């Protein structure tokens, strides 16, 4: 089986790297973009690199905004990841209409996408790579562990809470960045991992929550939490708090109660390692490919060319590729002046707010 992945090979790192490894463990060949292939290049040219007709074309939400022309015409199933679905949700819905299946990483958003007109929306939670969380138990030298972003406009609550905890408990260095193996080591060495979501999505069950449980640390996170919708139970697999004032006493309580702490941590670890690995996610994706074999759910397959190109324009504009976005406008103008006016307005706003980097919230990783 071959899957065409809309990114460069070098973009298959972090979460995408673990997905790539899991695919390759199943014997799936991944074909990425050749060096120099344009972000808005012709899909037919890309397909020539494939040793066989791909079983799927996957847009993985990588760090480069590849969106080749021809997605709505190719007779191959297409799918996209929408990871930080809570950010720019309406635009993500619009872009996802170009694909037969959309995999959203936050519970409830599959329903939002379906209600907006995409019948192929499906929820898929975050996952962990078991190899990072195996091996002999380590001494837990940190009372509280944390890995993640603490700077930026959406992390004020997180920074405040963690800085306060650091004055009362033994913690790892908060300000540095950690590689995946280093992150796993910190969590293996932590009695408790406290998770504090983004200010704009405090209920976020981000990948760090799964990694903390996989390492056998007790996860303490705010309520309500998306973990509850994924099958984890407060007091069974993790511990939740509703008010910031409760947190410090809760940490002290479970540091003092080793039996309760280890019991909940063990249950969380077992559930993550059983149900939430990248290999389990690949099971879902392979089933998806089978289900899409003779069905094409992308709403944009029935759209006019002008409307399709307007979606391309909006995608490129929203991801900072303004030259690619501008290249769509003449074609739209020849087909539909009203949609051309809408595209021109999108471009004008994008050029007006252009700043270094991309608008995607994942630039500030959880």
C-alpha angles and dihedrals in degrees: 000000000000128000122193107218117202099227141061120279088247090062090064094094134113110009093355090050091056091049089050092051091049092050092049091049085062092051094255114150115221120207115197131182119293115242109278096019106145120245090237096037126139114282092215090062091051092050090059087071091062118097088214138006105291119244089216142011107216127196101198100186093248129174093270122064101234113171110156120201117255102046093128094050103044117102093224125099114258131200138177137200119230103191109168090035094167090067117080090348097172093051091047089053090052094049093046091060086078091067133068093225131025120197112203120196099209125068117250096024091092086065091049091052091047092049089051089057108272110123093184099064115128134175119236120172127218118274144200136231106239094207090069092056103044131091135072118330115267130217108270100229096166122071090200126018131197136175123177148066119322101166126079141062096287096050104062094113092045093050093048095049096045094047089052092049090049090062091056106033140041106261138168120252106292102195101056127088118242131209117228094263091047091049091053090050093052091050092046087054095048127091091200134015115203115206120202115181129214118288089244094047110025092162092060115139092205125183091263091067091058092045093050092053092044089057091055096248120136108255116217114186139160124270137268092046133178086228088079091060091049095057104269119127128216109242092016106059101006140001122246134201129196103193126046089225089065096057104081093048090047091054091049091048094055095040087058095044103062095171094054093042095051093043094056092041091052092051092049092048093050093051094048094048091047102043110014110055127119089248089059090049090052088055087059093047094048090050088049091054090052091050093049094049094103101014129078110194101172106124089207091066085078096043128104116261090249092056092047092051091048088057089051090049092050092048094052093043092049091052098047097255093126096160090057090046092051091050090064095056101077092052091049091049092054091054107034125008092194093056089043089058089051090050092049090053091051090050093048092053092046094050090046095057098034111146132161113288135013131306093232114117092220088079081081098052121211 
